[in-house]
């Protein structure tokens, strides 16, 4: 799902009717109305910027559902990704881990059934960071969620104050 922020009211109306078909990207929109000419410089800048905060979640997770509702209520642009269907790769996890500044253990879903069945509580202390990242890349259900990834932040888990600070 892609949501668009509202830079100017006339533009919002024009773009929302065009995008309701879900067939065009924001970059493909051209406004030729003479009455909109004075808005075009700000619209061009808005359209050229990459939208995307990645929201990685498990749709059945109630915390992920609350986080998604929060994003929608706060009109935050995001790209939705189901962690169960599209598992993060080793390269993505390594990048996010390095960008986050968090300990690697924070990326594990410690309350998950898979984590418990693999007895990772006792195995992780003996593993290297590379081994832990490799393990996380094997199954999305091992990864703590939701994840919110922006250009300059990676947030693990849903903490409303932290999300507000990084998305506003």
C-alpha positions in Angstrom: 0.0 0.0 0.0 1.2 3.5 -0.8 -0.2 6.5 0.8 0.5 10.1 -0.3 1.0 13.0 2.0 -1.1 16.0 1.2 1.1 18.9 0.0 -1.7 21.1 -1.2 -5.5 20.7 -1.2 -6.2 21.1 -5.0 -3.4 18.7 -5.7 -4.7 16.1 -3.2 -8.1 16.0 -4.9 -6.6 15.7 -8.3 -4.1 12.9 -7.4 -6.5 10.9 -5.2 -9.0 10.4 -8.0 -6.2 9.4 -10.4 -4.6 7.0 -7.9 -7.8 5.3 -6.8 -7.5 2.8 -9.7 -4.1 1.7 -8.2 -2.7 1.5 -11.8 -0.5 4.6 -11.8 2.5 5.5 -9.6 2.8 9.0 -8.3 5.7 9.6 -10.6 3.5 9.0 -13.7 1.0 11.8 -12.9 1.0 15.0 -14.9 -1.2 17.9 -14.1 -1.9 20.2 -17.1 -4.7 22.3 -15.7 -4.0 26.0 -16.1 -5.4 26.7 -12.6 -2.8 24.4 -11.1 0.3 26.0 -12.7 1.3 27.9 -9.6 1.4 24.6 -7.7 3.6 22.8 -10.2 7.0 23.6 -8.6 6.1 22.1 -5.3 4.3 19.2 -6.8 7.3 18.4 -9.0 9.6 18.3 -6.0 7.0 16.2 -4.1 6.7 13.6 -6.9 10.4 13.3 -7.5 11.3 12.3 -3.9 11.2 8.6 -3.3 8.4 7.7 -1.1 9.3 5.0 1.1 9.4 3.9 4.5 9.3 0.1 4.5 6.8 -1.4 6.9 7.6 -5.0 7.5 5.0 -7.0 9.4 3.1 -10.2 9.9 -0.5 -9.3 9.2 -1.9 -11.7 11.8 0.1 -10.1 14.5 -2.0 -7.7 16.7 1.0 -5.5 17.4 1.6 -5.2 13.6 -2.1 -4.4 13.1 -1.9 -1.6 15.7 1.3 -0.3 14.1 -0.3 -0.3 10.6 -3.4 1.6 12.0 -1.0 4.1 13.6 0.8 4.7 10.2 -2.6 5.1 8.4 -4.0 7.4 11.1 -0.9 9.6 11.0 -0.9 9.6 7.2 2.6 8.2 6.9 3.7 6.9 3.5 4.9 3.3 3.5 5.5 0.2 1.5 3.9 -2.8 3.1 5.7 -6.1 3.2 4.5 -9.4 4.7 7.6 -10.9 6.5 6.1 -14.4 6.2 5.8 -14.2 2.4 8.8 -12.1 1.7 11.5 -13.0 4.2 14.3 -10.4 4.7 17.5 -11.3 3.0 20.9 -11.6 4.7 22.0 -8.4 2.9 18.9 -6.5 4.1 19.2 -7.7 7.7 22.9 -6.8 7.8 22.2 -3.3 6.5 19.3 -2.8 8.9 21.3 -4.1 11.8 24.2 -1.8 11.0 21.9 1.2 10.5 19.9 0.6 13.7 22.8 0.7 16.2 20.8 -2.0 18.2 22.2 -5.2 19.6 21.6 -8.1 17.2 19.4 -9.9 19.8 16.8 -7.1 19.5 16.1 -8.4 16.0 15.0 -11.8 17.3 11.3 -12.5 18.0 12.0 -13.9 21.4 8.3 -14.7 22.1 7.9 -16.6 18.9 7.3 -20.4 18.8 10.1 -21.0 16.4 12.6 -19.1 18.6 11.5 -21.2 21.6 11.4 -24.5 19.7 15.0 -24.0 18.5 16.1 -23.1 22.0 17.7 -20.0 20.8 17.8 -18.5 24.2 20.6 -20.9 25.1 22.2 -21.0 21.6 22.5 -17.3 20.7 25.2 -16.5 23.3 27.6 -18.9 21.6 26.9 -17.6 18.0 28.7 -14.9 16.1 26.9 -11.9 14.7 27.2 -13.3 11.2 25.8 -16.6 12.3 22.8 -14.8 14.0 22.2 -12.7 10.9 22.3 -15.9 8.8 19.8 -17.6 11.1 17.4 -14.6 11.0 17.5 -14.7 7.2 16.3 -18.3 7.1 12.8 -17.6 8.4 10.8 -14.4 8.8 9.1 -15.7 11.9 12.4 -15.4 13.8 12.5 -11.7 13.1 11.0 -9.3 15.6 8.2 -7.2 14.1 7.0 -4.8 13.0 10.1 -3.2 11.4 9.9 0.3 10.2 12.8 1.2 7.9 13.5 4.7 6.6 16.5 6.4 4.9 18.1 7.2 8.3 16.4 4.9 10.8 15.5 1.3 11.6 12.8 0.7 14.2 12.3 -2.7 15.7 9.0 -3.4 17.4 6.2 -0.8 17.8 6.8 1.9 20.3 4.6 4.8 19.4 6.8 7.6 20.9 9.8 6.3 19.0 7.9 6.0 15.8 6.5 9.5 16.2 10.0 10.9 16.8 11.4 9.3 13.6 8.5 9.8 11.2 7.4 13.4 11.8 
